[in-house]
């Protein structure tokens, strides 16, 4: 049992027996669907979201099989729950298996922000190191054309390579200096230069005596920590801030949901949008749920009056469930599944819910 097992078991636990193990895996792997996005919000799983996006699917499947076989997970009415054995282990493992506090999957992994930044950073460090040391010919750490193009643009904006190297070193040093020495060393060892090749996750795992997945997640958390510093005070990092991703529109809303939102803003009804986009009405409703979660001024009352929204939320709390069917039955089919989902999706908005609009 390790950090990877803990992550899945704790996700299943937080889903409160209302989703299958596949629902948990979709969330952890960052599947872009309305249901997954709603579950992240509804069950407060922002930290864990997309944490397994890059982890081998085969490893995840093997782990799930093992957790069932060893009696940590159980199937119940098409949903997955923890057994008593699983719950006991989860409590014992919490102190040493929880994800690092700096890790935030939904903020940095969901849309690939961390990878975008890191891939450009390591190539920039390698390139500047080789150019400053008069080694113009080297094997790049990335052959991705977009990444190479961005790094070339950065170099073009800073023709004085020595000055660029000093500035880059200064900015990295100011980020790493307050850190624990081992944390700084962990990331520095991943950089390639004119003199060395950066270490892989497996090599770092052996070097720092951690399991491979924990090392992977810990490195990710340090990148997240870097991004917090740079995005929080970009003026202090004139070079590093140029490597940040440029996100247009609502960062967490899928492109297809944005298209539906554009049509809603033009006054089209859900039925008209479905016909215009040649999609099912239920798909357009999924988009509305997705938009409602992350757009603070979305006009929810056009689909669900405020008092009805509150009634559904209170019923969910009274029944102690987020499952749609029991809530629908309680109201004797007075509300549609779409309206119930919309109410639950906005139940954590609190003061952000704009009733005036």
URWOKA-V925918 format. One line per field, one symbol per residue. ss: DSSP state (H for helix, E for strand, C for the rest). phi: phi as a letter, one per 40 degrees, with the letter a starting at -180 (. if undefined). A space follows every 50 residues. Layout:
# URWOKA-V925918
ss = ???
phi = ???
This chain:
# URWOKA-V925918
ss = CCHHHHHHHHHHHHCCCCCCHHHHHHHHCCCCCHHHHHHHHHCCCCCCCC CCCCCCHHHHHHHHHHHHHCCCEEEECCEEEECHHHHHHHHHHHHHHCCC CCCCHHHHCCCCHHHHHHHHHHHHHHHHHHHHCCCCCCCCCCCCHHHHHH HHHHHHHCCCHHHHHHHHHHHHHHHHCCCCHHHHHHHHCCCCCCCCCCCC HHHHHHHHCCCHHHHHHHHHHHHHHHHHHHHHCHHHCCCHHHHCCCCCCC CCCCHHHHHHHHHHHCCCCHHHHHHHHCCCHHHHHHHHHHHHHHCCCCCH HHCCCHHHHHHHHHHHHHHCCCCHHHHHHHCCCCCCHHHHHHHHHCCCCH HHCCCCC
phi = .accccdccccccccfgbbccccccdcccgccbccccccdccbfbdccdg cbdbcdccccccccdcccccgcbacafgbbbccccccccccccdcbbccd cccacccbbdbgcccdccccccccdcccdccccfbcbacccbbccccccc cccccccbccccccccccccccccccdccddccccdcdccccbcbabccc ccccdccbgbcccccdcccdcccccccdccccbcccbccccccccbbbgc cbcccccccccdccccgccccccdcccfbcdccccdccdccccbccbccc ccbaddccdccccccccccfabccddcccccfgcbccccccccccbcbcf ccccccc
